[in-house]
Amino acid sequence: MYIDKTFNFEDIPTKLKDIIKNIDKDNFKKFRWFQEKAYNILDIFLFDYAILSKKETEIIIAAIIAFVVKAPTSKKEITLLYYVPLIITPYFRNNDLIDIIENPNLKAFIYDGIDDINYVKFLNKVLSEETVIKFESGAQLIPYNLKKDDIYSSRRLSNKSSNSLTFLQKDEIIKTYRKFVKGVNPDLEMTFELKNAGFGNVQDIRGYFLYKDRNRERYTVAIIVEHIKNMGDMWQYTEEYLSSVISTLSDYDEIKESYVEGYLSNYLEEVRGIARIIADMHIKLSYIDKEDFAKRNVEISDVEEIVKSIKNNFTKLLNFVKLSTFDEQITSMIEEIVKQQDFLMSKLEEFKDSAVFGKYIRCHGDLHLEQILKTEEGYVIIDFEGEPTKPIEVRRKKISPLKDVAGMIRSFSYAAYAAYFNYLNAKGKFRDEKIEKALLWWEKAVTETFVENYLELVTREAPDIVPEGKNFDKALAIFKLDKALFEGIYEVNNRPSWFRIPLKGILECIEDLKLEKHRSEVNYG
């Protein structure tokens, strides 16, 4: 960016508003944390800021940047806030570059400072000393230190000296919530309450940071949590496993279902363990009697809300589809979905009985394989913030635990097709029907095992939180459909090569609603 004003490096804090205003808007779209990549950015401006550190060759700023955006299919402008710690320096670094300031007297680089060691050290010091940071607007960044002793483990080091050596380990993660929204982030309160409820499959929280504005409204900026030693998340594990299975099966001229079953036993054991942990999480959540967590009966308005969400997302998806062209297979799937529109809309009108949905409790809200870490001791569930593109008040709402169940089922489907697409790309193929069919058998077996083991524990310990029999099937189909539509909107805008996955899920949910079979008869594949 070229700013036609003469100022020096030390003047930057007084010129911040002009600097932010002149950043190339599209530069932010390269960052994964920026969620509105498909939107047009009309304007950006500095909403609030605090100078954390100012040195001769480095300025660290806690910046809240406002983005005025508009969706491609809408005329409405909306303003969104993002928390962006900035590092400004005259020297080039390997951090994520946002833009370059240039004028006759100056050349300086603006970086996303989220991983910068000096920024991280500053946060650690602020948390340890519980120092309140004042922002330009009069707002405050307030640290809450929950774990004064920040050493998580110790072990004896073998040595040959007469002295004893003990290795002290402090493994922590700072998780920063880039989307700056009003309210306590569910990730903070869910992790905290689950740990207190005796659920051991979550991280410890060391502390957190809240931004309080002049009206005392709270925004969650970051939490600091224990780093869990792990072997990767279950998405990575599943993709590696499926890659190995596909590599072996591809050598067969014909693949029978029994061949696939031969490779299932070890993975199904993983699925059983995950299903029981998720069930235990829902059971523990249903026992918490605090107002924001206590389970409650489902109201007709709740049913109307989920039905409305499906209808709105269905319409939104079809509107996005009109803006693009697709290959023959995807076009055929879209045409079939459009044909089923009348059936689906009339079927949704039948959902007037709140008993279909069991009880509403606090749930994870965005549960999938990447949110489950595999460890030597078992599994740890992470990231309880819910679907990050949705408003925080929506993410904090109670909902049926079947939302999480549906999220896992959709994740198994995604894992199967991700592995399939990777295989096709590696082989330079457009399609391989025998491998695709084998993966559909895998998806069916894994989904059924997951649901059966989940229900086995839930129906024994907290049977009222899920519906029974056909009501279970109907409610699960509704939550899977809601999830698949949400996925479809994302994929058509951000990753069209994967658009086929949610389209397949939408068609399967429509078939589930047509059949209305008992759970044991439903073909989840």
Residue pairs with C-beta under 8 A, 6 or more apart in sequence:
1 19
1 22
1 23
1 24
1 99
1 100
1 101
1 102
2 102
2 103
3 15
3 18
3 19
3 22
3 101
3 102
3 103
4 103
5 15
5 18
5 103
6 103
6 104
6 105
7 14
7 15
7 103
7 105
7 106
8 105
8 106
9 57
9 90
9 106
9 108
12 19
12 59
12 88
12 101
12 108
13 51
13 54
13 59
13 61
16 46
16 49
16 61
16 63
17 45
17 46
19 101
19 110
20 44
20 45
20 46
20 63
20 65
21 44
21 45
21 46
23 44
23 98
23 99
23 110
24 99
25 41
25 43
25 44
25 67
26 41
27 98
27 99
28 34
28 41
28 44
28 67
28 82
28 98
29 37
29 41
31 96
31 112
33 82
33 178
33 179
34 82
34 178
35 179
35 388
35 389
36 67
36 69
36 80
37 493
37 494
38 71
38 72
38 493
38 494
39 69
39 70
39 71
39 72
40 69
40 70
40 71
40 72
41 67
41 68
41 69
42 68
42 69
42 70
42 77
43 67
43 68
44 65
44 66
44 67
44 68
45 65
45 66
45 68
46 63
46 64
46 65
46 66
47 64
47 65
47 66
47 81
47 180
48 63
48 64
48 135
48 136
48 137
48 139
49 61
49 62
49 63
49 64
49 135
49 136
50 61
50 62
50 133
50 134
50 135
50 136
50 141
51 59
51 60
51 61
52 60
52 61
52 62
52 85
52 119
52 122
52 133
53 59
53 60
53 118
53 122
54 60
57 89
57 90
57 91
58 87
58 88
58 89
58 118
59 86
59 87
59 88
59 89
60 85
60 86
60 87
60 113
60 116
60 118
60 119
60 122
61 85
61 86
61 87
61 88
61 113
62 83
62 85
62 133
62 135
62 141
63 83
63 84
63 85
63 86
64 81
64 82
64 83
64 84
64 135
64 180
64 211
65 81
65 82
65 84
66 79
66 80
66 81
67 79
67 80
67 81
67 82
68 77
68 78
68 79
69 77
69 78
69 79
69 80
70 76
70 77
70 78
72 323
73 316
73 319
73 320
73 323
80 179
81 179
81 180
81 181
82 178
82 179
82 180
83 176
83 177
83 178
83 179
83 180
83 221
84 98
84 112
84 178
85 112
85 113
85 114
85 116
85 119
85 176
86 98
86 110
86 111
86 112
86 113
87 93
87 95
87 110
87 111
87 112
87 113
87 116
87 118
87 119
88 101
88 108
88 109
88 110
88 111
89 108
89 109
89 111
90 106
90 107
90 108
90 109
91 109
92 109
93 109
93 111
95 111
95 112
95 113
95 115
95 116
96 111
96 112
96 114
97 109
97 110
97 111
98 110
98 111
98 112
99 110
100 107
100 108
100 109
100 110
101 107
101 108
101 109
101 110
113 119
114 176
120 174
123 174
123 209
123 222
123 224
125 131
126 133
126 141
126 143
126 209
127 143
127 145
127 206
127 207
127 209
127 224
128 145
128 150
130 143
130 144
130 145
131 143
132 140
132 141
132 142
132 143
133 140
133 141
134 140
134 141
135 141
135 211
137 213
137 214
138 213
138 214
139 211
139 212
139 213
139 214
140 211
140 212
141 209
141 210
141 211
141 221
142 209
142 210
142 211
142 212
143 207
143 208
143 209
144 207
144 208
144 209
144 210
145 206
145 207
146 205
146 206
146 207
146 208
147 204
147 205
147 206
147 207
150 170
150 172
150 206
151 168
151 169
151 170
152 169
152 170
152 171
152 172
152 204
152 226
153 168
153 169
153 171
154 166
154 167
154 168
154 169
155 166
155 167
155 169
156 164
156 165
156 166
156 167
157 165
157 166
157 167
159 165
171 226
171 227
171 229
172 206
172 224
172 225
172 226
172 227
173 203
173 224
173 225
173 226
173 227
174 222
174 223
174 224
175 187
175 222
175 223
175 224
175 225
176 221
176 222
177 185
177 187
177 220
177 221
177 222
177 385
179 388
180 211
180 219
180 221
181 219
181 391
181 392
182 217
182 218
182 219
182 392
183 218
183 219
183 220
183 392
183 393
183 396
184 210
184 218
184 220
184 396
185 220
185 223
185 385
185 392
186 362
186 365
186 384
186 385
186 386
186 392
186 395
186 396
187 220
187 223
187 383
187 384
187 385
188 205
188 208
188 220
188 223
189 292
189 396
190 362
190 364
190 384
191 202
191 203
191 205
191 223
191 225
191 384
192 205
193 285
193 288
193 290
193 293
193 362
194 202
194 281
194 284
194 285
194 384
195 202
195 204
195 205
197 284
197 285
197 287
197 288
198 284
199 280
199 281
199 284
201 277
201 280
201 281
201 378
201 379
201 380
201 381
202 380
202 381
202 382
202 384
203 225
203 226
203 227
203 228
203 380
203 382
204 225
204 226
205 223
205 224
205 225
205 226
206 224
206 225
206 226
207 223
207 224
208 220
208 222
208 223
208 224
209 220
209 221
209 222
209 223
210 218
210 219
210 220
210 221
211 218
211 219
211 220
211 221
212 218
212 219
213 219
228 373
228 375
228 380
228 382
229 375
229 376
230 373
230 374
230 375
230 380
231 237
231 374
231 375
231 376
232 373
232 374
233 369
233 370
233 371
233 372
233 373
233 374
234 270
234 274
234 369
234 370
234 372
234 373
234 374
234 379
235 368
235 369
235 370
235 411
235 415
237 270
237 374
238 267
238 369
238 415
238 419
239 415
239 418
239 419
239 422
241 267
242 415
242 416
242 419
242 439
242 442
243 419
243 422
243 423
245 260
245 263
245 442
246 419
246 420
246 423
246 435
246 438
246 439
248 263
249 255
249 259
249 260
249 263
249 434
249 435
249 438
250 423
250 427
250 432
250 435
252 259
252 434
254 434
255 434
255 435
255 437
255 438
257 441
259 438
260 438
260 441
260 442
260 445
261 441
261 445
264 442
264 445
264 446
267 446
268 445
268 446
268 449
270 374
271 446
271 449
271 450
271 453
272 449
272 453
273 378
273 379
274 372
274 379
274 408
274 450
275 449
275 450
275 451
275 452
275 453
275 454
275 457
276 453
276 454
276 457
277 378
277 379
277 381
278 367
278 381
278 404
278 405
278 408
278 454
279 453
279 454
279 455
279 456
279 457
279 458
279 461
280 457
281 364
281 381
282 361
282 363
282 401
282 404
282 458
282 462
282 465
283 457
283 458
283 461
283 462
283 465
285 293
285 361
285 362
285 363
285 401
286 295
286 359
286 361
286 401
286 462
286 465
287 462
288 294
288 362
292 362
292 396
293 361
293 362
295 359
295 360
295 361
295 398
295 464
295 465
296 359
296 360
296 361
296 398
297 354
297 359
297 360
298 354
298 355
298 357
298 358
298 359
298 360
298 400
299 354
300 352
300 354
302 354
302 357
302 360
303 351
303 352
303 353
303 354
303 356
303 357
306 351
306 478
306 479
306 482
307 348
307 349
307 351
307 478
309 482
310 348
310 478
310 481
310 482
310 485
311 345
311 348
313 482
313 485
313 486
313 488
313 489
314 341
314 344
314 485
316 489
317 485
317 488
317 489
317 492
318 338
320 489
320 492
320 493
321 334
321 492
324 492
324 496
326 334
326 496
326 499
329 500
330 499
330 500
330 503
333 500
333 503
333 504
333 507
334 503
336 507
337 503
337 506
337 507
337 510
340 507
340 510
343 510
343 514
344 510
344 513
347 513
351 474
351 478
355 467
355 471
356 467
356 471
356 474
356 475
357 400
357 402
357 467
357 471
357 475
358 400
358 401
358 402
358 464
358 465
358 466
358 467
358 471
358 475
359 400
359 464
359 465
360 398
360 399
360 400
361 398
361 399
361 400
361 401
361 465
362 396
362 398
363 398
363 399
363 400
363 401
363 403
363 404
364 371
364 381
364 384
364 386
364 404
364 407
365 384
365 385
365 386
365 387
365 395
365 399
365 403
365 404
366 383
366 385
366 386
366 387
366 388
366 407
367 381
367 404
367 407
367 408
367 411
368 407
368 408
368 410
368 411
368 414
369 408
369 411
369 412
369 414
369 415
370 411
371 381
371 382
371 383
372 379
372 380
372 381
372 382
373 379
373 380
373 381
373 382
385 395
386 394
386 395
386 396
387 395
387 486
400 465
400 466
400 475
400 479
401 458
401 465
401 466
402 466
402 472
402 475
402 476
402 479
403 479
403 482
403 483
405 450
405 451
405 454
405 476
405 479
406 476
406 479
406 480
406 482
406 483
407 483
408 450
409 447
409 450
409 451
409 476
409 480
409 524
410 480
410 483
410 484
410 487
410 505
412 443
412 446
412 447
412 450
413 443
413 501
413 504
413 505
414 498
414 501
416 439
416 440
416 442
416 443
417 439
417 498
417 500
417 501
417 504
418 498
419 439
420 432
420 435
420 436
420 439
421 497
421 498
423 429
423 432
423 435
424 430
424 431
424 432
440 525
441 525
443 524
443 525
444 523
444 524
444 525
447 524
447 525
448 524
451 476
451 519
451 524
455 466
455 472
455 519
458 465
458 466
459 466
466 472
466 475
467 474
467 475
469 518
469 519
470 516
470 517
470 518
472 519
473 512
473 516
473 517
473 518
473 519
473 522
474 513
474 516
476 512
477 509
477 512
477 513
478 509
480 505
480 508
480 509
480 512
481 505
481 506
481 509
481 510
481 513
483 505
484 502
484 505
484 506
484 509
485 502
485 506
487 501
487 502
487 505
488 499
488 502
488 503
488 506
491 498
491 499
491 501
491 502
492 499
508 524
512 522
515 521
515 522
